[in-house]
Amino acid sequence: QGPLVESGGGSVQAGGSLRLSCAHSGHTYIEYCMGWLRQAPGEEREGVAVICTDGTTSLADSVKGRFTISQDNVKNTLYLQMNNLKPEDTGIYYCAADMLPATLTLGGMSYWGQGTQVTVSS
């Protein structure tokens, strides 16, 4: 995948929207999944969303109906559209290569970027 570079974070009020982007260099795997993780200060990292090469997606229960993950294979960019944001969505969001869709966890060959901060105020 090469380096992963996240962007699009910021500060919004509850109910607002943000779109995160992750630039990467593409991949050569027949089946592969990428996704997003987030981590709030003092809390454990959690998986948010995963998208695989077969088009299937997986979302954490806490974001279903609000977040959408997508991939532009031409531009080699992964997206996370976040709507109706809540204060509990606050954290650093990381783009990750090689995630497991069933558990929204990192696979054995995973790596991630520097992250982008998302802050949602009430």
N, C-alpha and C positions, 0 to 999 in steps of 0.2 A: 504493500500500500504506500510505502514511503511515509514521510512526515504527515501528521494530521494537524490541520490548523483550523481551530474553531473561531467563529465570529458571530456577531448578531446579538450578543447579550446586552443587558441594560437594566434600567430601573423603570418599573411600571406600577400603576395602581392595580389593585385587585379588579379582575374582570377584563384587563387589557390583554394584548397579544404581542408575541415576539416570534420571529423566525430565526432559528439558529442554522448556521451553515458550517459545513466541514469540508474543506478542500483536501483531496488526497490524489494519489497518482495512479489509481486504478488497481486492478488485481487480475490474476490469471487463473484463479481457481474455478472449477466447474460449479461447485456449490460453495457459497460463502455468505456470511452474515456480518453486517456491521450494525452499529447502534449507538445509543447514547446512555451515559451514566450521569448521575448527579450526586453531589455530596454537600450537605449543609454543615456548617461549623459544628464540631463536636459530635457529629453523627456519622454513622456508617454509610459507605457508598452504596447506592442502590441502582439497579438497572431501571431504565425508563422506557426504552423502545428498541426494537430490533427489526431490521429488514434484511431479507435474504435474496439471493439471486433468482429464486423461483417466484419472487413477487410476494411471498407471504410476509406478514408483519405480526409482531407481538408487542403488546403494550402493557405496562404495569396497570393494575386495577385502579390505582389512584389517578391515572391520567386518561383512562378510556373515555371517549366522548369529547375530550378536550384537546388532545395532542394527536398529531399525525406525522408519521415518519415517511420520508420518500427519498428517492435516489435519482439523480440525473446522471446516467451512465455516459453521456456524451461529454459533459463538463466535469465529470469525476467529482461530483459534489453531493454530499449527504445533507439532508435537511431535517429539521424538527420544527414543525409549525405548532406553536403553543397558543391556544386560545383560552379565554376565560381563566386567566391565571389567578392563582390563589396564593396567599402569603406562604403556605407550606410548600410551594414550588420553589421557594428561594434556595439558592445554592450555586455551586460551581458545576457547570455542565461540561462533560467531556465526551468527545467523539471517540469511539473505540472500534478498532478492527478486530474481527473474530469474536463474535458474541454468540451465545447459545440462546436460541429463541424460546425454548421451553422454560428456561429459568431466568432469562434476562441477565445472565452472568457472563463473565469473561471466559473465552475458550483458551486452549493451551498455547496458542500462538498469538495471543492478543497483545495489543499495545494501544496507547491512547495519546491524545494531544495535551496541550497546556491548559485547556479549559477556558470557558467564558462565563463570566459572572451574570447571574440572573437574580434580580432583587424585586420582590413583589411586596408592595406596602398595602396596608389596609386603609 
